[in-house]
Amino acid sequence: MSTQMAQLLPEVQSFLAESPLRSFIGGEWVAADETLATLDPATGQPVARFCVMSAAEVDRAVAAAAQAFGPGGWGRLPANERGALLHRLADTVERHLPALAQLEALDCGKLVPHATGDIQNFVATLRYFTDLAQQVPSRHVIPVAHHEAWSVRHPWGPCGFIFPWNFPFLLLGWGTAPALAAGNTVVVKPAEDTPLSSLYLGRLAQEAGIPDGVINVVAGPGETTGAALSRHPGLRRMSFTGSPEVGRQVAEAAGRNLTPVKLELGGKGAALVFDDVDVDDTTTRLAGAITFHSGQVCCDATRWIVHERIYDEFVAQVRAKMAAVRVGLTFDAESQMGPVVSEKQRQRVLGYLERGVAEGASLVLEGGACRVNGGEAGFYVKPALLAGGLDNVAAREEIFGPVAFLARFGSEEEGVALVNRTRYGLANSVWSADLARAQRVAESMVAGNSWVNAHNVFPLGVPYGGVNLSGMGGGVNSPETLYDYYRSQSVVRPL
């Protein structure tokens, strides 16, 4: 037994002992003959096996969601009654936080404190949308001449969700909380690399008394289970979080049924650093951002565009800080960065480093594969820094690892132009002591989100979404997100 597995709570051990883990459909635990293994990225060792849901099981899940939504069901419950149940679910998740954090860390390679933060974020998101839904009037009178007119808001019905492996439980909250609070039912397909916490939510939904069929979880690969869900004609909304490549496939499949689709996709964010910053503070923050969860964060600043007057000082400081990051086991309290999620992802990161250098980038900090004590077969890479022109493949394409690309700029206009030289449009940041300039630059960067003197900031209530290759169909975390999960219907009577 690995040192990781030896530290598991009895609650987690009991859950994993049920391997192969079944999916949660209509309040029942559903098995299948085909199974897949999920691995601990820190050790490379199997954690559990889970049952693969076929198109038939996806049909069953959508039917269960439709039945739970239907007459007298979840969609017809008064908002306060739904709210009471959802608050009970949030409380239940909070009670099981230590177990969920261990499952999340074990499944996707997060450090335990980071996984704990993700579970807390789920709880806060669910409570936020639950409370917000209480304030949404179901009926809105429209003043028009010679008519009595009004509009009403209704939930859509069964909604499908496909989530990625980097933030399984946090994104589960970001996606499903507004849908559930508005009165919709959900069918969730977690990533095949990281199904554990989503499957465990089925247990907690039962414990909290959520009616059968309101929350359904179907595990399996994207090309089978995910494809069956995205093309299902019984869904009324579809949401996908992941790569632009797969996002196109999901949008095409949903579009054939004219199902509205929300896509939260990747990014190639920039940090534009002016010469009036505190270099020590700024390098500390950016080094922390690119090594957080081993750089597997879609909105990370992976292009660091630094003013030429401070470039050399900036590079020297950030290189030293990233070289000092302690890579280690996810359950080790001394670790500052864990593994990437899989061997496939490790090879992707290493491949981009090799291609970037081959295209002429300078290797400022080598990075590369590494080993840690107790994790000899784990999927570890060291932080890396490249530098050069932003036409380099490592500066153009999303790497999804602890790798940043450095470039210089002189004028404000040049800096903004370099930031906007990308097909993505998720999130950027501007760093400057001149707040008027920072505001001006932040509004000039083409993306769904701009941050000032910070990166990766997500207060509930502020819209977060992407443009261009980074997404479509609305963002998350705000009142607008909740309204996405209501359909509007107008009623008119001539006077």
Secondary structure, DSSP 8 states (H G I E B T S, - for coil): --HHHHT--HHHHHHHTT-SB-EEETTEEE--S-EEEEE-TTT--EEEEEE---HHHHHHHHHHHHHHHSTTSGGGS-HHHHHHHHHHHHHHHHHTHHHHHHHHHHHH---HHHHHHHHHHHHHHHHHHHHHHTTS-SEEE--BTTEEEEEEEEE--EEEEE--SSSHHHHHHHHHHHHHHHT-EEEEE--TT--HHHHHHHHHHHHHT--TTSEEE--S-IIIIIHHHHT-TT-SEEEEES-HHHHHHHHHHHHHTT--EEEE----EEEEE-TTS-HHHHHHHHHHHHHGGGG--TT-EEEEEEETTTHHHHHHHHHHHHHT--B--TT-TT-SB---S-HHHHHHHHHHHHHHHHTT-EEEE--EE---TT-TTS--EE-EEEES-TTSHHHHS---SSEEEEEEE-SHHHHHHHHT-SS--SEEEEE-S-HHHHHHHHHHS-SSEEEES-SS---TTS-B---GGGEES--BSSHHHHHHTEEEEEEEEE-
